[in-house]
Amino acid sequence: MNIQEAKQEVINTVRAYLKKDDTGAYVIPPVKQRPILLMGPPGIGKTAIMEQVAQECSINLVSYTITHHTRQSAIGLPFISQREYGGKTHAVTEYTMSEIIAAVYDQIERSGISEGILFLDEINCVSETLAPTMLQFLQYKMFGNHKVPEGFIVVTAGNPPQYNKSVRDFDIVTLDRVRRIDIEEDFDAFKEYAYRAGIHGAVMAYLEIRKQDFYKIQAQVEGKSFVTARAWEDLSSVLHVYEEMGIPVTEKLCAQYLQDPEVCANFAAYYELYNKYRNLYRIPDILEGTQSEGDEALRTAPFDEKWSLLGLLIDSLNQDCRGYAEHKQIQEIVLNELQGLRASLKEQEENAVAQAAQEGAQADALKILKERRAAMEEDLAFRKEAGLSSREEERIGRRAAQRLRDMERELKIRRPASAREAFGICKEDFDRQEQIRREEIERTDRHMTNSFRFLAATYGEGQEIVLFLSELSESYPTLQFVRECGNDAYYRYNKLLLLKDRRQQMREKALELLTL
């Protein structure tokens, strides 16, 4: 199965293993909760999906790469204790708690959540001295004398032998005690995650044209050359930052991530063309509707050039839609805090003497706002420390907290004379941001409509617009925007894709042109 299917399988397992009966006991007893063994090529996202599963299920995640451990750290250090047997005292060897088991208990204490996932990567690459310990762990979920706490599900991952010479084969006894899931690389499954994560448009457009370059490992005279999903994602992050800072992107930079000379050279050349097309076809003008249609050269251009144009438009629209979603979430957080502020001020106003309330309005509002913001930041820090929030959630939380700080600063400057005026000052900022958000919605709607209009004027209702709509329909940010805000052009052209089979056939036919 692909990585997204594996993720759903893990989520289903978590839900099933953590289901309790009416007495509070797990329906599937912990002793019968087989560990999951994910087997697949390196760099396809096995660790990343564990983070996503834990966040979506609101449980803990304790993650280790087991090859970093020795036998002593895995099972604990030996010590001599005294035991009495048959009336005689004997010296007995016992073990301190495993570092891994201790980390599980530490995580429970930090988060206050008793359930989670213990994820051990590279499980079949352990040293010879640690191999028996790993077999015992997979069979009994124990390191030495210490068990994984109830409520923690064991998930492990390993690489098939063709990718790693140091792997060990598990015997039938061990395999009969785990749930093995074999994962294969799959670009179409990666796309769903990539659109959410904001993978660079040049990467997405290139891989759509050359899917065979998405994941590649092959032996050469000088060693192995390879490209993985992890490499594309990490390269994407650097591309975004380099472009923002105005630093040139070179083939040497790409080679630090794409460790296959041919793929690296091809992508570096395509990246230059991608930027050339961005300027040549004036993407901002298309989005704003000041360029009504393309010229004859674009109509007769090779299909990879047309696809690059589609990729540039899709990337721009995805950025707009992600910005919409983030601003909306920030506004929702700020609104919740302002509702709490208003309720607290109203309560104080009702309980205090009118004159006293008037004189203390600024101090009360500022104090309450600071307390609410501090509580929000404390919760944000707690969730980050406990591993319960994603990077996106952390960024949104920080920006919402900064908005509250801006309101605090405004209260200090303007010194309101009443609680009503103090709340009004805070609401001014919220209303100002809400107006900006509405303008962003209108701009995104306009950009999407103008993109459809340009493509229809340039190509008619042919394969180009079908491919464009197909890609938008696979992008979560775009679908979220259309679902919540609507877009007449999207709905109108979506009629072209009422039959899913027809869409797939046209898509495959169009992309076949690239191989001619």
N, C-alpha and C positions, 0 to 999 in steps of 0.2 A: 504494500500500500504506500501511498505518498505521505508526506509529512503532515498535511492537514488531516488526513484520515487517521493517522496515528495519534494526533493530538486529540481528536474526538474520542478515539478508543480509550485513551488515558482518562479523559474527563468522565466517560461512562463508567470506567473502572473505579475511579475515586468516588463517584456518587453511589455505586453499588456497595463498595467496601465500607463506606461510612454510614450507610443506612442502618438505623436502629429500630428495634421492635418496641412495643409499648412498655417494656420493662427497662428500656435504656441500654439493652445489650445489642451488640452488633449482630445483624441478621446473618451475615457470613462471619463466623468466628475468626479472629485474627490468625489462628493457626491454619485456617483454610484459605487465607488471603494470599494467593500466590504472588510473588514478586513479578513485575513486568520486566522483560528483557527486550530492549530495543536494539535491533541489529541493523546497521546500515553504514554507508560510506561516511567518512569524516567530513565535517563542515557543511552538513545539510540542514542543521538547525535543531538537533535533538535536545541540546541544553536550552535553547531559546523557547521551545514549546513547553518545557517544564516550568519555566518562569511564567508563561502565559496561562498554563493550567492552574498554577497556584493562585495567581491573581484573580482569574475568573471564578475560581471556586472559593476564594477568600480563606485559604488555608496557608500554613507555613510551607516553606521550602528550605531544606538543608541540602546543599550540593557539595559534592567532593569529587575530585579526580583521584581515583583510588591508586593510580600508579605513583602518586606523590607520597604514599604511605609505606612505612615499614611494618613488619609484624608487630613490633612493640607499640607503635602508635595506633594500630588498628585494634589490637585486642587488649592493650594495656600492659603495664610493667608488672613483672612478678614480685611477690613479697611473701614472706613466711608468716603464717598465722598458726595459732595453737588450737587443736581440736581434741576432744575426748572421745575415745572409742573403747568400749569394753572396760571402762574404768581406768584406762591409761591415757595420758596426754601425748599427742603426736604433733610433730611439726608438719604443716601442710602448705603446699604452694598455692597461693591465690593470685588474682590479678586485679590491678586497679582498673577503673572504668575506662573503656575505650574512648579515645579522643572524639571519635565520630558519634558514639552514643551520647557522650557528654554534650556535644554540640546540639543534639536534638533537644535535650532537656534545657539547655541555655536558650534556645530559640522559643521554646514553649513559655519560659519565664519572661522573655523580652516581649512577646506578642500577647500573652494571655490567652492564646488559642492552643488547645490541646491536640489538634489534628493537623496533619500535613503530609508532605512527601519527603522521603529521604532518597535523594538521587545520587547514584554512584556511577560516574562515567569511566570508560575504558576498563570495564569490569573483567574483560578477558585478556588483559595485558599485564596482569600483576606479576610480581617476581615469583620465583620458584618457592621461596620461603613463605610467601603470603598466600599462595594458591590454596592450600588446605583450609585456611581461615575463610577465604572467599566461598569455597564450596559449602562450608558449614553455615556461613551467613545466608546463602541463597536457599539452603534447605530449611533452616530453623530460625532465620532472622535474628541471629545472635552473633555478637563479637565476644569471644571468650565466654564468661559467665553472665554477660549482660545482654538483655533483650532490647530490641527496638520497642519503644513504648506503644501500647495499644493506641490506635487512632492515627498512627503514622504508616503510610503506605510506601512500600519499597519499589522504586523504579531504578533499573540499571540500564546501561547502554554499552555497546561494544562495536568494534569494527570487524567486518569479515576478514579472513586471513589474507585475501589478495591485496588489502590495503595496509597491512601491518604485519611484519615478519614475526613480531614478538607475541602474537595472540596465542591463546591456549584454547584447545577444544574442551567443551564440557562433556562429561559422560552422560549417558542416558538417565542415570539416577538423578542427576542434577537438573537436566532439561525437563524431566517429568515433574519437577516441582516449581517451574516458572511458567509464565505466559510469554511466549516468544512472539515478537512482532517484527517482521522484516520490512524495512523501509527502503524505498528506491527514490532516487532523485527525480524531480518532476517540476519543470519550469512553470507549467500552468497552475500547479498548487502553490508554488512560490509567489506567483503574481498577486494572489489575494492578500498575502502578508505584505508584499512589496508596496502595493498601493496605499495600504494603511500606514506603513512606516515611512513613506515619502522617499522611496528609492529614486535616485536621480533619473530624470527622463532619458538621458543619453544611454544609460545602462538598460532601461526597460525597452527602448526602441531597438537597440542593438541586439538584445537577446531575443526579441520577437522575430527579428530577421534571421538570426543565427542561433537557434535554440540548441544546436549541437555544442555550442560553446558554454552553455550554462554550467555544466559540470563535466569535467574531463580529467582523468588521471591516466597517464600512460608512461611506460618505461622507455627511456632513451639511453644512448650510450653514456652520457654524462650523468645519468640519474633519472629520477622521476620528474616529469613536468605535470602540473596540475592546476586546475581552477575549480573553486568550490563556491557554493551559495554564500558562505561566510565571506569569502574574498570579494564578491561583488557588492555585498552590503557594506563592508568596511571601506571599499574604494568609493562607493557612493557618498559616504559621510565626508570623506576627504575632498571629493569633488565639490560638494556644496560649500565647504569652508574655504577652499582655495578660490573659488569663484567670487565669494563674498569679499575676500581679502584682496582680490586682484592678483593672485599668484598664478603664474602660468602652469598649466597642466601638461606634463610631458610624458613621453613614452617610458622614460626611466621611472617616473612616479608610478605609472600603471604596473610596471614590471615588479614593483615591490609587493603588489597584491596578486596580480594575475601571473602566476609562475609557470606559464606556458608561453614560450616566445611567439608562436604563431598567433594565438588568441590575443596576446598583449599588443602585438603590432597591428592586428586588425581592429581592435577596439580603439587604440590611440588614433589611427587614421580616421575611423568613423567619428570619434569625438570631435576632431577638427571639422569634419563635414557638418556635423550636427550644429556646431556653433556658426558655421558659415551659413547654413540654411536659416538659422534663427535671425541673422541679420539680413540675409538676402530676401526672405519672404516677409519681413517686418511683422513678426508675430503680434506685437502690441497693437499695430494698426488693424490687424484682422480681428482681434478681440474687441476693439473699440468700434469696429464697423466702418472705419475710414478707408478700408481697402475692400471693395465690393466683390472682386473676384480675381483669380490668378491669371497670369498671362499664358500664352500658348506654350511656352517652354515648360511650365508646370504641368499643363494638361498632358503633354507628351513625354514628361520626364520618366526615367526608369522607376520601377515600382519601389525600390528601396529609398529613393529620394522622396517619393510621395509618402511613404510610410514614416519617414523622418519628420515630415511636416505634420502628419497626424500625431506623432509622438510629442512634438513640441506643443501642439494645442492641448493635448490631453494632460501633459505635465503642468501647463499653466492653469488649466481648469481644476486639476487636483489640488494645486497649491491654494487656489481661491477657496475651494470647498473645505480644505483642512483648516484654513484660517477662519472660515465661518463657524465650523464646529468648535474650535478652540475658544473663540470669542463668546460664543453662546454659553459654553460651560463656565467660563469666568463670570459672566453676567449672572448666571444662576447661583453661583456661590456668593457673590456680592449681594444679590437680592436677599438671599437667606439671612445674611449677616445684618442687613439693614432692617429686615422685618423683626429680627431679634432686638436690634437697637431701639426701634420704635416702640415695641412692647415694653421694654425696660423703662424707657423715658416716660411712657404713659402711666406706668405703675407708680413711678416716683412722683410724677406730677400730681396724681390723685391722692397720694398719701402725705404729701408735704404741704406746708403752709405756702400760699401762693407767692408771697414776696421772696421767701427763701428759695423756692424753686426757680424764680426768675433770676436771682443773683447767681445761683449755682448751675445754670443751664449748660454753660460751656464746659465747666469742669466735669459735670455728670456725663454729658455726651462723650467727651474725650476719654474719660475713664472707662466707660462701658465699651466704647469702640476699641480701645487698647486691649481690654480684657478679652473681648471676643476674638480680636486678631491674634493675640498671644495664644489663646486656646486652639485656634485653627492651626497656627504654626507648630504648636506642640504636637497636635494630632498628625500633622504632615510629617514631622520629624520621626514620630513614633512609627508611622506606617512605613517610612523609608528604612528605618533601622530594622524593623521586623520583616522587611522584604515583601510587604503587602501592597505596594503601589508601583505602578509602572513609571518609566521616565516621563511619559506624557502627562500622567497624573501629577507627578511632582512639579513639572514645569507650570502646569495650569494652576496648581495650588500656590506656587511662589508668586505668580503674576496676580492672582486674586489678593494675596496678602499685601502686595505692593500697592494695589488699588486702595486698600484700607489705610495703609500708611499715608497715601496722598490725601485722603480725607482727614486724617488726624492733623496733618500739617495745615490744611485749609482751615480747620476749626481753630487752631492756635493763632492763625493770622487774622481771621475775621471776627473772632470773639463774639459769638452770637449772644443775644440778650435773653433768649427763651429756649426751652426745649424744642418747641415747634420750629424755631428758626434754625437751631442746630441740626435737626433732622433734615430740614429743607436744604441746607448746605450740602449735606451728604447726598441727598437725592439729586441735586444738580449734577454732580459728577456721574451718577448712575444714568441719568437721562441723557447726558452728553455722550456717554459711551453707547447707549442704546441707539442714539441717532447715528453714530458712526457705524454701528452694527447693521442698521437698516440700509445704510448706504452701501455697505459691503455686500449685502444680499442683492440689492439692485444691480451692483456692478457685476457680481458673479452671474446673475441671471442674464444680463446683457452680454457678457463674454460668451456664455454658452450659446445663446441665440445667434450671435454674430458668427460664431464658429460654424454652426450648422448652415447659416445663410451663405457664408463664403464657400464652403465645400459643395453645397448644392449648386451655386452659381458656376463654380469651376468645373465640377465633374458630373453634375446631375445626380440623380438618385441611383448611382451605381455602386460598385464594390467599395469605393473609398469611403462613402458615407456609411455604408453597412459596417465596415471595419471600425470606423470611428465610434459609431454607436455601440458596437459590440464591446469595445474596450471601456467606454464609459460605464456600461452596464456591469462590468466586472470590477469596477472600482468602488470600494465601500464609501469613501468620502463623497464621491459624486452622487451615488445612490441616496446617501443620507440627506444631501442637500435637496435633491429632487423630491424625495419623499416628504420633507418638511416644508419646503418653500415652493416646490413646483417649477416647471419650465415648459412652456407651451411647445417650443421647438422640439424638446426631447420627446414629449408625448406624441407629437405629430409624426416624427420620424421613427418612433418606436413601433409604429404599425408595420414597418418593413420587417420587423423581427418577431412577429406574432408566433411564427412557427420556429421553434428552437432548432429543429433539424435543418430547416432551410438556412438559418443563420450560420450553422456550423458548416454546411456544405459550401456556402458562398465564401466563408472565411478560409476554408481549406483550399478552395480553388484559387482565391486571390493570392494566398501565401505560396502556392505552388509555383507562381510566376517567378519567385525569387531564385528558384533552383534551375530555371531554364538557361 
